[in-house]
Amino acid sequence: MLSKPEAERECIRRWRELPRDRRSTPEQAADFAVTLMDEVTFATSGDRLHFIRGWLQRDLQLRGKL
């Protein structure tokens, strides 16, 4: 099990490994977050999907896609 910061880095790493055309919309981020939720485990008292989706969508914002 990863710490939350480690999980965030791992999720972003996997997200950025996707071809650009598969990681350019909020919908694609939400879909990929569901996949990551089953693969990346980390301790949290909240909803893991919510955290992962937020990390991916923030990455889109930082890259000017939203």
N, C-alpha and C positions, 0 to 999 in steps of 0.2 A: 504494500500500500504506500502510495506517495503522499508527501505533504501537499498542501494546497498550492504553494508556489511551484513545486516540482511538477504537479499535474498541469498547471497552467502552461508552463514551458513545453511540456510534452504535447499537449493539445495543439498549441500554436505551431510547434514543429511539424506535426502530422498534417495540420491544415495547410501550411505553406508548401508541403511536399506535393499537394494536389496541383494539377495543371490550372493555370489562371482562369480558364473558362469554366472550371468546376468550383471556383471559390470567389465568385464575384458578386453574389447577391445575398441578402439576408435570409432568403429561403434556403439557399444552398448551405449557409452556415447553420441554420436550424436543423436541416436534415443530417448534416455531418455530425452535429452535436449529439444526436441520438445514437449514431454509430460509436462515437467516442465514449459515450456514457457506459457502454457495455465493455469497453476495452481498457479504460483508464480509471483506476479506482483511487480514491483519496478520501480522507476523513473530513467530514463536514456535518454540521448540524442542520444544514439547509438542503435544498433541492440541488443535487449534483447537475442535473440537466440545465437548470437555470444558470449556474455558474459557468458551465462549459459554453452554452449559447452566448452568454455575455462576453466571455473572452474572445470568441470568434467574431462576434459583431463589433467589438471594440477594435479588433485588428482590421476589419473592413474600414471602419471610420478613420483609423490612423493612416491607412493607405489610400484614403480619398474615394472609397467605393460607395459610401452612403451620403 
